[in-house]
């Protein structure tokens, strides 16, 4: 009969590995959220876009737009494409 023995040190290392991965993911997500449009210069255009997105994605706001009703538009060298 083949039995598998679980070493508590191995289990602890596995849990520590998963916790470390979770911490890295949370830090990455936090850093990404803090850098909204990081490559853009500060100014009225950037502020207006951030404000607009914040208003239409905040549930409960009068300006909230359901995800199924949102339209994405991409600029392709001056030509607008809607998806």
Secondary structure by P-SEA (a helix, b strand, c coil): cbbbbbbaaaaaaaaaaaaaaaaaaaaaaaaaaacccccccccaaaaaaaaaaaaaaccccccccccccbbbbbbcccccccc
